[in-house]
Amino acid sequence: MTNTPITVDETKEFLADNPTVRWIDVFTFDLNGIARGKRYRRDDLLSLAKSGLMMPASAFIIDPRGNSIGETGRLWETGDPDVPAHILSGTLTPVPVNGATHAQAVMNLETDGEMDARAILANQVARMKRQGLTPVAAVELEFYVTLPGPHGAFTLEPPAGLTTDPDAAGTYEFADLDALAPFIDDIYRIAAAQGLPVDAVIQESGPAQFEINLKHRDDAVRAALDGLLLKRAVKAAAREHKLNATFMAKPHHDWCGSGMHIHLSMLDKAGANAFAGKPISPLFRHAIGGLCATMSDFMAIWAQYANSYRRYVPKSYVAAAPHWGYNNRTVALRIPPGNGPATRIEHRVAGADANPYLVIAAILAGIAHGIEAKADPGPHAQGDAEEIDAPETLPTAWVNALEVFERSAVAREAFGAGFHDVFTRLKQTERVNFERIVTALDHLWYAHVA
C-alpha cells in the first residue's frame, strides 16, 4: 500500500456513486490503533482532494482516553505543530448503514513517519523485500457483542436470546449467529462496500463472542489496515442494531479472552512460498527461531493495555511461552495444516485490542532477526505445550513487559529509537495512571480487613 493521495477524479466518481453520503470521517490511527481525525461535509471533499488537510503532529501520541501525553517529550517541547495530510487513494468508502449518510477515508500525515505505526510496518516490509521476500498476511479477530448500558456505559450483557453462561460456550454452533443474523449481515455489507476481504464468521467460546477472519493479502500494510477497518465495520453494524461490540482482550475474568491471530507467509522473488518445504523450509525454521527468540521483546506490543494481560491464563488457548508446533492450538506459533502455497505461521499471542500495524511489524522484525542470525527454534511442541518446559516464559505483567521492551535492542532497531522511546513513555504513563486508581474491588477485598 502506497502513500498515493486521492485524486480529484476519484473523489468525483465517489460522490457521483454515493449521492446519499453527507458526512465523511477522515482519520489516521494512533499508536494504540485508535482512529483519530475529523468529520467533513460532503461539499468539502473535493477541496480535501485538491489541497489536503492539516492535523496536529500529536495525533499519534494520544492515550486510549484521548489525552495527549506530555511525558513523551513530543508535545510541549515541539509546540504541537500542525502538519499537512492527505487522503490515501483507495480508502474513501461508504458506510452503508444509518441511511448510508456517512463515509470514511484514511489519511496519511506527511511527517517523517517516525511516530506513524503504518510507516513502521512499511519499513519492516521494505526490510524483507530487500532480502527478496514479500510478506503475505491476514488478520483474525475475536470480539464480544453486548447490550448498551445507561448513558453509554459499557455493560457485559449479551443480547436477548443469547446465553450468559460461560460454561455453555456453544463453540462453532450457529444459535448465536442466527439470533444476531441482521447484525452479522450488516458487518458483511459494510465490508463488501469497503473492499475488506472478509472470510468466515464463527461463534466463539464466550457468551455472544464471535470471530471473523480476513483473507490474506500480499500487501502486509493493507492487511493490517483491513484489521483496523474491520473493527470499525463491526462497531458501525453494532450501533445500527442498538448493540455494542468490544475487542477488549478480557472483558470478564470467567469468560474467554479475545485474541488477534496473524497468519503470515513469505513469497520469494519467483512468487513461490519461501516457507514451503518437507514439511517446512530451512528459512521458515530460522524465521520461527527468530519469532521465539524475540517474543518477549515485543510483549508490550502483543498486550498494549492493562486489561490485555488478564487474557494470559492457563488452559485458555493463550500461550505464555514461545513454543511452536504443527497443527497445535496450545502453542504461540502454530503451523496450520497445509503445505506448498498454504504453508504459513499462525501467530497467536496478541490480544484483539492490539494495533495490527505494530503486531505485524513486530512479527516481521522477529522473522528478520531469525533469518539474519540463522536461529534454530529447537524441537516443535507436541501435545499440551503448557506442560513443556520453555527456555523462558513471556512477561505477563504489564510492568515487566514494558521493562523488557524498553531494554530490547531488537525492538529499538525494528521501530526506530524515537518511536521506541515515545511508545515506552506513553505506555509507562498510562500504566502509572491506571495503577494509582482505587477501585471498588480494593474496598471489597481490603477495607474491612485492613
N, C-alpha and C positions, 0 to 999 in steps of 0.2 A: 504494500500500500504506500503510495507516494504522498507528497505534500502538495499535490497539484490543486490550485484554487478552483472553485466552481466558476464556470463561465456564464456570461450573460445569456447565451443561447440555452444552456442547460437550465438556468433559472426560469426563463420564459416558458420553456417546454413544461417544466413542473407546474407553473402557475396555470397554464392552459389545461393541463391534465387533471388539476385538482381545484376546481372552482369553489368548493366549499371551504377550503382552508382559509382561516382568518388570522391565525397566530402561529408563529414559528419559534420553537425553542432552539437556541443556538448555544452549544456548550462544548467544553472540554472536560477532561476528567482529572481530578486532583490526585495526590499521591495515594489516597485511600481508594481510588476508583469511584469517587462520588462525582456526579455531573455538576459542574459549575458554569453558569452562563447567564444569558439574557433572553427575554421573550420579546419578539418583534412582531409588528403588524405586517400583514400581507403586503401593504404598499411600500414597506421599507426593504423588501427582499432584493429588488433589483439594485438598489443603492448599495446594499451589502456586497452583492456580487461584483459591482464595479469598483468599490472603494475599500471594502473590508470594514473592520470594526476595531474597537480598542477594548482591551481587558487589563485589569491590574496584574502585574507580574506575580503578586502574592496569591493568585488564584490556585496555584499548585500547593501552597503550604498552609492549608486550612485543615483544622481538625474535624472529626466527624460531626461535631456540634455546630460547625460553621464559623469558628473563630480563627482568625489569622494568628499565627503563633510567633511572638516576638523572640522567643528563645532560639529560633532557628538562625538568628542573625541576618535574616533576609527581609526584614520588614522596616523597622525604624531607620536602620543604618542606610538603607537604599532610598528612602523617601517613598517607597511603594509606587514606582512609576507605572503608568500605562504603557502597554506595548501593543503594536499592531497585530491583528489576527485576521485570518480569512477562513471562509467555509471550505471544507475539503470536498473536492469533486466526488460525486457518487454517494454522498452521505445525506443529501436532502431527500427526505422520505415522509410520506404521510403517516399519521397515527389514526387509523380508521375506526375509532370508537368515539363516543361522545359527540355524535353528529358529524364526525370527520372534519371538525373545525380546526384541528391542530396538526402541525407537522414538526419535524425536528431535523437538525443538521449538526454535524460535528465540526468544530473549528480547530485550527492549528494556530497556536500563538507563535509569532515569528521571533523567537528567542534563540539562544544558542543551544537549547534543548537540554541544558544541564539538569533542570528540575522536572522535565516532562517525562513521565513514565513511558509514554508511547515512543519517544525518542530513545529512551534507554533500551527498550526492546528492539527497536530498529537497529541500534548499534550492535546488539548481540546477533541479530540475523545477518548483518553485514560481516561480522566476525566469522560466522560459519561459512558464508559464501566465499570468503577469501580462502577457505580450505576446500572449496569445491563442493560444498554441501548446502542443500536447501531444506530448511525445516518445514515439515508438514504437521499441522497441529489442529486439534479440535478440543472444545471445552464441553464438559458435562457439569450441570448444576442441579443441586437439590435445594428445595425450598418448602416452606410451610404456608398454608393458606388459613387465615383466621377471620373471625368477625371483628369489625372495628369496635373499639371501646368508646365510652363517652368522651366528647370533646377531643376526639382524635387520639386518645390514649391507646397504647398497644395492649392488647389482651390476647392470651393464648387460648382462644376458644374456637374450636373447629366449627365450620358452618353446620346448619341444621341437617340432620340425617347422617352425619359422619361420626364415627366413634371417637370418644375421648380416652379410651383405654389403650395405653401404650403396649400392653401385653396382648392386644388383639390387633397387631400391626397391619394385617391384610396385604403383606408384601406381594407385589405382582398380581394382585387381584384387580378387579375392574369396578367394584362398587363405588369407590370414591370418584373415579374417573366419570362414571355415569352420572353421579349426583352433581358433579360440577362441570358437566359437558359444555354448557354455554360459555363458561369461563375459559375452558381449555380451547374451545373453538376460536374464541377471540384472540387468545395468545397466538395461535397459528395464523389467524387472519392478519394480525399486525405483523408477524414475522414475514409472511409472504409479501406484504406491501413494502417491507423494508429490506427485502433480499437476504434475510437471515436464513441460513441453511439448516433449519430445524429438522431433526430426525424423530426418534421415538419419544413418547412420554410414558412414564410408568408411575404406578402407585408405589411409593417407597414404604419405609418401615415405621414411620411415625404417624400419629393421627393427623390426617389432612396434609401429609408430606408427599411431595412429588419430585420426580427427576425428569429433566428434559435434556436430551443430547443434541449437540450440534454436529453437523458433518464436517469432515476435515477440509482444510484449505492448504495449498502450498504457499500461502502468504500468512506467516505466523502473526504479523501485526494485525492483519484483518481478522484472523481467527480470534485474537484476544478482544478486539472491538466487538466481534459477534457476541462474545460472552457478556460484555458490558451492556450492549444494546438489548440482549435477551432479558436481562434483569429489568430494564425499563419497560419492555413489552409486557412482561409478566405483571409488573406493578400497574401498568395502564389498564390491562384487562381486569385486574382485581378491582380497581376503582370503578370501572364500568358496571361491575356487579355488586357494588357496595361491600366489597371484601378488602382485606389487607393481605399482602404477600410479603414474607420476610425471608431473606437469605442469611439471617443471623446463624452463626455456626452452631450454637447450642441454646435454643430458646427455652428448654426446660431440662432440669437435671435428670429426670426419669425418661425423657424421650430421646430418640435418636438424633444425633447431630446432622448437620447439613454440610456436605463437602463439595469441593470443586475438583474434579478429576480431569487431568490433562492427558490426552492421547497425542503422542508425538513420535514421528519417524523422520528419516533423512533421505533425500534424493541425492544421488551423485550427479556428476556432470552429464552423464548419459540419460538421466531421468529414471534410473533404476533405484530400488530401495537399498540404501547402503547398510541398513541394519540386517538385511536378509542373509541367511546362511544355513548351516546344518548343525543345530537349529538357528543359531544367530552368528553374525559375522564377528571377527575379531574387533572391528571398530565399535560394534554395538557393545561388546564386553567392556571395552575401555570407557565408553560412554556411561554404562551402568556403574563402573568403578568410580568415575568422577561424580556421578549423582550421589552415590553412597558416601563418598568422602566429604562432600560439601553440604550434605543435607542439613546438618546442624547449623552451618554458617548462615543459612537462609531461613531459619525457623521464624524469624521476625517477619518474613515475607509471607510464609505459609499461614501464619497466625498473627494478624496485624492488630487485633483488639484484645482487651481484657477477656471478653467472653469467649474469644476464639480458643483459648487454652482449656476451657471446660469440655471441649469435644474429645480430648485425648484421654479416653478411659478404656480399660481393658474390655475385651470381648465385644467390641463395637465396630469392627472392620476399619478402625482408625489406627494406623501404625504409629508406634512411638520409638521405633528403632529403624535404622537404614538397611532393612532386609530387602532382597529381591527374589523373585521366583516366577515360575511358569504357571499361568492359569491358577493363581493362588491369591484370594482376596484378603488374606491376613497380612500381606507384605505391603511395604510402602511403594515398591516399584514392581508392578505386575506386568508380565508379558502375556497379553491375551492370546487365546487360540488363533491360529492362522500363521501362514508362512508366506514367503515371497513378498509380493507387494503389500500384504497386510501386516507384515512384521512391524511391531511398534512397542513403545513403552506406555504404560498407563501409570502416571504419577498421581498417587492417591493421598498426598499429605495435606494439601491446602484446604482450608475451610471455604465454604461458599461465599463468605464475606470478604475474601481476599481480592486484590486487584489483579485481574488476569494479565495485564501488561507486565507487571512485576513478577508474577508467578512464572510465566513462560520465559521471561528474561533470565530469571534465576535458574530455571531448568537448563536453558541453553548455556549459561555460564558454567554450570556443573558438567555438562557434556563436553564443552570445550576443554575444561580443566582435565577431564579424564582422558580425552584423546591426546592432548599435548603431553601428559605425563605417562601415557600408556598404562593407566591404572587398571588393576585387576580387582574385580568385585568380590572375589572369593566364591565359594560354592553357593548355589542357589538354595533357598529355603524350601523345605518340603513339610507338609502338614501345617500345624499351628505355629506360625512364626513367633508368637508371643512366648512360646516355650523354649525358644532357641536363644542361646546367649549371643549377644552382639558386642562388637568392639566398643560401641558407645550407644547411649540412648539419646534421644532428642531432648533438648532443653524445653520441657513442657510447662515451665513457669515463665511468665512474661519477662520478669526482671532478668532471668538468666538468658533467655533468648536474645534480648537486646544487648546484653553484655557480650555474648558470643558474636553477634552481628557487628558490634562496634569494633571488636578486636580483629575481625576477619579480613585478611588481605585479599582473599578471593572475592568477597562481596565488594570491597573497596575498588578493586580493579574492574569488576563487572559493571558497577553502577556509576563509577567516577567518584573522585574524592568529595566533590561538592555535594552531590546527591546523597552519598553515603552519610556525610556529616549532618545534613539537614534532616534526612529521614530519621536518623538516630535521635536527634534533638527533639523533633516533632513527636516521636513516639514516647520518648522518656518523659516529656512534659505531660502528654496525655496519661501516661501510667501514673505519674505522681498525683495528678489531679483526680484520677479515678480512685486511687487507693486512699486518699485522705477523707473521702466521704463516709460518714457514719450512716449505716443502713438500718432498716427495720430488723434485719437478721442479727445485727450487733445487739440490739435491745432484747430480742427474743432469747438469744443464747446466753448473754453475759450480764445483763443489767441486774438480775436478781441473785446472781451467784458471786458477783464481784465484791 
